[in-house]
Amino acid sequence: QVQLVESGGGLVQAGGSLRLSCAASVNIDSLDAMNWYRQTPGKQRDFVAGITRYGWTNYLNSVKGRFTISRGIAKNTVYLQMNSLKPEDTAVYYCNADNLGTQSWGSGTQVTVSS
């Protein structure tokens, strides 16, 4: 299991920006993919963005053009840059590592967007 620690969440007004960070206990280039998910109370955890070891990215349709996932120079960090935030982006955001079908999760970071 990969240990993951998220940071960077907080309270922001609509239209603002936040950058989430996820620090992994291993070199993320050794993993199949790193992903961000989000969850609101009473709902399932939804995929938001992902990046493969080859650098391919994909996004939830509602965040395309606003969110950007990237890998850090340090080789053990992945970021989620979130711009033009909307109240409906409010959720707990979780970092996920996917390797050979094994999933690892961080404990999450709260993002709250006020209108």
C-alpha positions in Angstrom: 0.0 0.0 0.0 1.1 3.5 -0.9 0.8 6.1 1.8 -0.8 9.3 0.6 -1.2 12.7 2.3 -3.3 15.5 0.9 -3.1 19.2 1.7 -4.2 22.5 0.3 -7.9 22.4 0.9 -9.8 25.3 2.5 -12.5 27.9 2.1 -12.6 30.0 -1.0 -15.2 32.2 -2.7 -16.8 31.3 -6.0 -14.5 32.1 -8.9 -11.4 31.6 -6.7 -8.6 29.1 -7.0 -7.0 26.4 -4.8 -4.1 24.0 -5.4 -4.3 20.6 -3.8 -1.2 18.5 -3.2 -0.8 14.8 -2.6 2.5 13.5 -1.2 3.1 9.8 -1.8 5.4 7.5 0.0 6.9 6.2 -3.3 8.0 7.5 -6.6 4.8 8.0 -8.4 6.4 7.2 -11.8 6.4 3.6 -10.6 2.6 3.6 -10.3 0.0 3.1 -13.1 -1.9 6.2 -12.3 -2.6 8.9 -9.7 -6.1 10.2 -9.4 -8.2 12.7 -7.5 -11.7 11.9 -6.4 -14.3 13.9 -4.4 -17.2 13.1 -2.2 -20.1 14.9 -0.6 -22.1 13.6 2.4 -24.5 10.8 1.4 -23.1 10.5 -2.1 -20.6 8.2 -3.8 -17.0 9.1 -4.3 -16.6 10.5 -7.8 -13.6 10.6 -10.1 -12.3 14.1 -10.8 -9.0 13.8 -12.6 -6.3 11.3 -13.3 -2.8 11.1 -14.7 -1.0 8.0 -15.9 2.6 7.1 -15.6 2.9 8.2 -19.3 1.5 11.6 -18.5 -1.9 11.0 -20.1 -4.7 12.9 -18.3 -8.4 12.7 -18.1 -11.1 14.7 -16.3 -14.6 14.7 -15.1 -16.6 16.7 -17.7 -17.7 19.3 -15.3 -14.2 20.3 -14.4 -12.6 20.3 -17.8 -11.0 23.6 -18.6 -11.0 24.6 -14.9 -8.9 21.9 -13.1 -5.5 20.7 -14.0 -3.7 17.6 -12.7 0.1 17.5 -12.8 3.1 15.7 -11.3 5.6 17.5 -9.3 9.4 17.7 -10.0 10.0 15.9 -6.7 8.6 12.6 -8.3 6.4 11.8 -5.3 3.8 14.6 -5.5 0.8 15.1 -7.6 -1.2 18.4 -7.8 -4.7 19.4 -8.6 -4.9 23.1 -9.6 -8.5 24.2 -9.4 -9.6 27.5 -11.0 -12.9 29.2 -11.4 -14.3 27.2 -8.5 -18.0 26.8 -8.1 -20.1 26.0 -5.0 -20.9 22.6 -6.5 -17.1 21.8 -6.3 -17.5 21.7 -2.5 -16.5 18.3 -1.3 -13.8 16.3 0.4 -11.1 15.6 -2.1 -9.2 12.3 -2.0 -5.9 11.4 -3.6 -5.8 7.9 -5.0 -2.9 5.7 -6.3 -3.7 2.9 -8.7 -1.2 0.2 -9.3 -1.8 -3.2 -10.8 -5.4 -3.0 -9.6 -4.4 -2.1 -6.0 -6.0 1.1 -4.7 -4.5 3.3 -2.1 -6.3 6.4 -0.6 -5.4 9.4 1.4 -7.6 10.7 4.3 -8.9 13.6 2.2 -8.9 17.4 2.4 -12.0 19.6 2.6 -12.7 22.1 -0.1 -15.5 24.6 0.5 -16.6 27.1 -2.1 -18.9 29.8 -0.9 -21.3 31.6 -3.2 
